[in-house]
Amino acid sequence: MKNPEIFIKSSEIAWEDLGDGLSRQILGRDSSLMVVRVRFEKGSVGAKHSHPHRQVSYIESGAFEVEIDCKKQVLRSGDSFYVPPDTEHGAVPLQDSVIIDVFNPARDDFLRKS
């Protein structure tokens, strides 16, 4: 991987349309760390899934019902959660909402274009 960007301006990063009311911006990364902003429209679903990455997520705006390992909580702007590797999790926005996800290691699957 080439040297990572040092200064990143979100206004200069295009939103990637993921379909079904979801879009994301990859805000920064190297091989061991990635920061991603994900925009959820009300009515969309962050389907339950698992992956080998550690994840910490921060609710930038809005509110979500978050499920991690069969436990649910409503989290709002300013709240955060941790997902251990290989743990099933998902999030349903209760209104238009934005979340910041941090992954270790970086999610190479987010970089592959189909």
N, C-alpha and C positions, 0 to 999 in steps of 0.2 A: 504494500500500500504506500502511496506517495505520502509526503508529510501532511498531517491534518491541518485544516484551516485553524488559525489562531483566533481571529475575530470573526464572528458570525452575526449577520444582521437578518433577523427573521423576515423583514420586509423584502429582502432580496432572494428569498427561497420560495420557490413555487410550491403550492399545495398539491400533493398527489391525491387524486380522487380514487378512493378504494371501493366506491360503490356503496349502495344501501345506506347513504347518509353519513359515511365516514370519510375523512381525509386526513392526511398527515404531512408533516414537515420533518425531515431529518435535520436537526439543529447542530449536531456536532458528533464526531466519532473518531476513533482510531480502532485498532484491532481488539482492544480490551474493554472499550466503553462506548456507549452510544446514548444520545439524548434525542428523544422524538416527541414532537407535539402532535396530539391527535384530537381532531375536532369531531364531535358527535352531534348530529341533529337529534332532537327529541324524536323518539320512535325507532331510532336505530338500535343495534345491539352489538356489543363487544362479546361475541360468542365465547362460551367456555372453551378453553384450550389449555395446553401445557407446553412448555419448552424447556430446554436445559439451561437457560440463562437465568441469572438472578435478576430480579426486577424491583425497582422502587418507583412508585408512581405518586405524583403530586396533583391534586385537583386544582387547576389554575382558575377555572370558573365553572359555575353550575353545580350540579349534584348528580351522584351516581348511586345506584344500588350495586355494591361490589360483593361478589361471591368468591371466596378463596377456600379451597379444601372443604366445601360444603357448609361454610359459615358465611352468613350474609350480614352486611351493615350498610347503612346509608352514610355516605361521606360527602361533604360539601367543600366549597372553595376554601383552600388553606389546609385541608386534611391530606393525609397520605397513607399509603399502605406498602407492605413488603410482600413479595411473592418468592418463596424459595424455589430452587430449580426443580423441574418436573412436577410442579404442583398445579392442579387444575384450577383455573380462575376465569372470571369474566366480569363485565361491567355493563350495566344498562343505564343510560342517561335518563334522569327524571325531567330534564329540560335541555335546551341546547347547552352543551357543555364542552370544556376543553381540559385535557389531561396532559401532563408531561410525564413521559416514561423514560427511565434510565435503565439500561441493560448492561450486564457484564456476563460474558463478553459481548461484543457488538453483534447485532442481528444481521448476519450476512444475507439471510433470506429476504430482508427488506431492500437490499441493494439489487437483487436480481430482477430484471424486467422479463415479463412473460411474453 
